[in-house]
């Protein structure tokens, strides 16, 4: 059974033109990302779009347009029906980003173009940590405000200190008093940037979810290097021959054979120069004594 878009079924000429332009981009670019701009100020969005214009096309779109776009496109490519299903459940304000860049490289670019904002009352979208210790704030109404927010605080030498660490988990409720207390403590916990929700790469034919795209590439590379080094150390310790370890084992065997031949006074083309130098040094010592 064909799935329908909720709400109006007619599409205006303006929307048809918009969908036609988006369809052309789908045809011409290797990948696309659908990202949330819920927490992104307009000025930051415009700045980000301008800075990446050589790498990507960033289009602000409504959910209904995205659904219609992928419903129509799924007639040519059935796999896009899954993306249409995803778009039906979107609640965030979104953009669609078209590019020929690698998906993860592009996600990293947008991750670096961000700024921090103060928290608002409502469900926390991020984990917020308030550490115990001095705040540098003078005594005053702030103590009562922190207490109303559930934050234990006191005074030391006339300055406000946080007595106990305070943690707000993702999904916890931020009250009005807590939001004001965080602002007074100069804690800006909300990250404003393009948050990737879904991406598709034509070349690899892989659909990426948000958790796939939020991978810290540098951390993952560091973990891979650490794993490689640990595996290589184990290979060397166990004397297991591989393409990488065989050169080291051969050099080690050569050095052992070289020093063994010298200790046994066996002359070879590799050590003959050392024996000649040794003999010459001994002759010089004898000559000096004579």
C-alpha positions as CSV (number, residue, x, y, z in Angstrom):
1,X,0.0,0.0,0.0
2,X,1.4,3.4,-1.0
3,X,2.2,5.6,2.0
4,X,0.8,9.2,2.0
5,X,2.1,12.4,3.4
6,X,0.2,13.6,6.4
7,X,-1.7,16.9,5.9
8,X,-2.3,18.5,2.5
9,X,-1.9,16.3,-0.6
10,X,-1.7,19.1,-3.1
11,X,1.7,20.5,-4.0
12,X,2.1,24.2,-5.0
13,X,4.1,25.3,-8.0
14,X,6.7,26.7,-5.7
15,X,7.1,23.4,-4.0
16,X,7.2,21.5,-7.3
17,X,10.0,23.8,-8.4
18,X,11.9,23.3,-5.1
19,X,11.5,19.5,-5.4
20,X,12.7,19.6,-9.0
21,X,15.8,21.4,-7.9
22,X,16.5,19.0,-5.1
23,X,15.9,16.0,-7.4
24,X,18.6,17.5,-9.8
25,X,21.0,17.7,-6.9
26,X,20.3,14.1,-5.9
27,X,21.2,13.1,-9.5
28,X,24.3,15.2,-9.7
29,X,26.0,14.6,-6.3
30,X,27.6,11.5,-4.9
31,X,26.2,11.9,-1.4
32,X,23.8,13.8,0.8
33,X,23.2,14.4,4.5
34,X,20.0,15.4,6.3
35,X,21.0,17.5,9.4
36,X,19.1,19.2,12.2
37,X,19.4,23.0,12.7
38,X,17.2,23.2,15.8
39,X,19.8,24.7,18.0
40,X,21.6,26.7,15.3
41,X,21.3,30.5,15.3
42,X,20.5,32.0,11.9
43,X,23.8,34.0,11.7
44,X,25.9,30.8,12.4
45,X,23.9,28.9,9.8
46,X,24.5,31.5,7.2
47,X,28.2,31.7,8.1
48,X,28.6,27.9,7.9
49,X,26.8,27.7,4.6
50,X,29.0,30.4,3.1
51,X,32.2,28.8,4.4
52,X,31.4,25.4,2.9
53,X,30.0,26.6,-0.5
54,X,33.0,25.1,-2.3
55,X,32.4,21.7,-0.8
56,X,28.7,21.4,-0.4
57,X,25.2,22.8,-1.2
58,X,23.2,23.4,1.9
59,X,19.4,23.7,1.5
60,X,16.9,24.4,4.3
61,X,13.8,22.3,3.7
62,X,10.6,21.4,5.4
63,X,9.7,17.9,6.4
64,X,6.8,17.7,3.9
65,X,9.1,18.6,1.0
66,X,11.7,16.0,2.0
67,X,9.0,13.3,2.2
68,X,7.6,14.3,-1.2
69,X,11.1,14.4,-2.7
70,X,12.1,10.9,-1.6
71,X,8.7,9.4,-2.4
72,X,9.0,10.6,-5.9
73,X,12.7,9.6,-6.2
74,X,11.9,6.1,-4.8
75,X,9.9,5.5,-8.0
76,X,13.3,5.4,-9.8
77,X,15.3,3.9,-6.9
78,X,13.3,1.8,-4.4
79,X,15.9,2.1,-1.6
80,X,14.9,5.8,-1.2
81,X,11.5,4.7,0.2
82,X,13.4,4.0,3.5
83,X,14.6,7.6,3.6
84,X,11.1,8.8,2.9
85,X,9.9,6.8,5.9
86,X,12.7,8.3,8.0
87,X,11.6,11.8,6.9
88,X,8.0,11.2,7.9
89,X,9.1,11.0,11.6
90,X,11.3,14.1,11.6
91,X,10.5,16.6,14.3
92,X,13.6,18.9,13.9
93,X,14.0,21.8,11.5
94,X,16.3,20.4,8.9
95,X,18.6,21.0,6.0
96,X,19.7,18.7,3.2
97,X,23.4,18.9,2.2
98,X,24.6,17.7,-1.2
99,X,28.3,17.0,-1.9
100,X,30.9,15.0,-3.6
101,X,33.1,15.0,-0.5
102,X,33.6,11.9,1.7
103,X,30.6,11.7,4.2
104,X,32.9,11.5,7.3
105,X,35.1,14.3,6.1
106,X,32.1,16.5,5.5
107,X,30.6,15.6,9.0
108,X,33.9,16.6,10.6
109,X,33.8,20.0,8.8
110,X,30.4,20.7,10.2
111,X,31.4,19.4,13.7
112,X,34.2,22.0,13.8
113,X,31.9,24.9,12.8
114,X,30.0,25.3,16.1
115,X,29.4,27.6,19.0
116,X,28.1,27.1,22.6
117,X,24.8,28.5,23.8
118,X,23.1,28.8,27.1
119,X,20.6,26.1,28.2
120,X,16.9,26.6,28.0
121,X,14.2,25.1,30.2
122,X,13.1,21.7,28.9
123,X,14.6,18.3,28.1
124,X,18.4,18.4,28.1
125,X,19.8,17.3,24.7
126,X,23.3,16.9,26.1
127,X,25.0,15.8,29.3
128,X,26.0,18.8,31.5
129,X,28.5,18.5,34.3
130,X,29.1,21.1,37.1
131,X,32.3,20.4,39.0
132,X,32.7,21.1,42.7
133,X,35.1,24.0,43.4
134,X,35.4,27.8,43.4
135,X,33.3,29.9,41.0
136,X,34.9,33.2,41.4
137,X,31.5,34.8,41.9
138,X,31.0,37.2,44.9
139,X,28.4,36.5,47.6
140,X,24.9,37.6,46.9
141,X,21.6,36.4,45.5
142,X,23.4,33.8,43.5
143,X,23.5,31.5,46.5
144,X,19.7,31.4,46.8
145,X,19.5,30.9,43.0
146,X,21.8,27.9,43.1
147,X,19.9,26.4,46.0
148,X,16.6,26.8,44.1
149,X,18.2,25.0,41.1
150,X,19.3,22.1,43.4
151,X,23.0,23.0,43.4
152,X,24.7,22.8,46.8
153,X,26.9,25.9,47.2
154,X,28.5,28.0,50.0
155,X,31.0,30.7,50.7
156,X,34.8,30.6,51.1
157,X,36.7,33.9,51.6
158,X,33.7,35.8,50.3
159,X,33.4,33.9,47.1
160,X,30.8,31.3,46.0
161,X,32.0,27.7,45.8
162,X,30.1,24.6,44.6
163,X,30.1,22.1,47.4
164,X,29.1,18.9,45.4
165,X,29.5,18.0,41.7
166,X,26.2,18.2,39.8
167,X,25.3,16.1,36.8
168,X,22.5,16.6,34.3
169,X,22.0,13.6,32.1
170,X,20.8,13.7,28.5
171,X,17.0,13.7,28.6
172,X,16.8,15.1,32.2
173,X,14.5,18.2,32.7
174,X,16.1,21.6,33.0
175,X,14.0,23.9,35.1
176,X,13.8,27.7,34.6
177,X,15.8,28.1,37.8
178,X,18.5,25.6,36.7
179,X,18.8,27.3,33.3
180,X,19.3,30.7,35.1
181,X,21.9,29.1,37.5
182,X,23.9,27.6,34.6
183,X,23.9,31.0,32.9
184,X,25.1,32.7,36.1
185,X,27.9,30.1,36.4
186,X,28.8,30.9,32.7
187,X,28.1,27.4,31.7
188,X,27.1,27.2,28.0
189,X,26.2,23.6,27.5
190,X,24.2,23.6,24.3
191,X,26.2,23.0,21.1
192,X,24.9,24.9,18.1
193,X,25.9,23.3,14.8
194,X,24.5,21.1,12.0
195,X,23.8,17.7,13.7
196,X,23.7,14.9,11.1
197,X,20.6,12.7,11.3
198,X,21.1,10.6,8.2
199,X,23.4,10.3,5.2
200,X,23.6,8.3,2.0
201,X,26.7,7.6,-0.1
202,X,25.9,6.5,-3.7
203,X,29.3,5.0,-4.4
204,X,29.4,2.6,-1.4
205,X,25.5,2.3,-1.4
206,X,25.5,2.8,2.4
207,X,22.9,4.5,4.5
208,X,24.5,6.1,7.6
209,X,22.6,6.9,10.8
210,X,23.4,9.7,13.2
211,X,25.4,7.5,15.6
212,X,27.6,6.4,12.6
213,X,28.3,10.0,11.6
214,X,29.2,11.3,15.1
215,X,32.3,9.1,15.2
216,X,35.4,11.0,16.3
217,X,37.8,10.0,13.4
218,X,41.0,11.1,15.3
219,X,40.1,9.0,18.4
220,X,39.2,5.9,16.2
221,X,42.5,6.3,14.4
222,X,44.4,6.5,17.7
223,X,42.7,3.3,18.9
224,X,43.5,1.5,15.6
225,X,47.2,2.6,16.0
226,X,47.3,1.4,19.6
227,X,45.7,-1.9,18.6
228,X,48.2,-2.3,15.8
229,X,51.2,-1.6,18.0
230,X,50.0,-4.0,20.7
231,X,49.4,-6.8,18.0
232,X,52.9,-6.1,16.5
233,X,54.5,-6.3,19.9
234,X,52.8,-9.7,20.6
235,X,54.0,-10.9,17.1
236,X,57.6,-10.0,17.9
237,X,57.4,-11.6,21.4
238,X,55.9,-14.8,20.1
239,X,58.4,-14.9,17.1
240,X,55.5,-15.2,14.7
241,X,56.5,-14.5,11.1
242,X,54.4,-12.0,9.1
243,X,55.1,-9.7,6.2
244,X,55.8,-6.9,8.7
245,X,57.8,-8.9,11.2
246,X,60.0,-11.1,8.9
247,X,62.4,-8.2,8.1
248,X,63.0,-7.6,11.8
249,X,63.5,-11.3,12.5
250,X,66.0,-11.6,9.6
251,X,68.0,-8.6,10.8
252,X,68.0,-10.0,14.3
253,X,69.2,-13.4,12.9
254,X,71.9,-11.7,10.8
255,X,73.2,-9.7,13.8
256,X,73.3,-12.8,16.0
257,X,75.1,-14.8,13.3
258,X,77.5,-11.9,12.8
259,X,78.5,-11.6,16.4
260,X,78.7,-15.4,16.8
261,X,81.1,-15.6,13.9
262,X,83.3,-13.0,15.5
263,X,83.3,-14.7,18.9
264,X,84.2,-18.0,17.2
265,X,86.9,-16.3,15.2
266,X,85.4,-17.4,11.9
267,X,86.4,-15.1,9.1
268,X,83.7,-14.2,6.6
269,X,83.4,-11.4,4.0
270,X,81.1,-9.5,6.4
271,X,83.6,-9.5,9.4
272,X,87.0,-9.6,7.7
273,X,87.4,-5.8,8.0
274,X,86.8,-6.0,11.7
275,X,89.4,-8.7,12.1
276,X,91.9,-6.7,10.1
277,X,91.2,-3.5,12.2
278,X,91.6,-5.6,15.3
279,X,94.9,-7.1,14.1
280,X,96.2,-3.7,13.1
281,X,95.3,-2.3,16.5
282,X,97.1,-5.1,18.3
283,X,100.2,-4.7,16.0
284,X,100.3,-1.0,16.8
285,X,100.2,-1.8,20.6
286,X,103.1,-4.3,20.2
287,X,105.0,-1.8,18.0
288,X,104.6,0.9,20.7
289,X,105.9,-1.4,23.4
290,X,109.0,-2.3,21.3
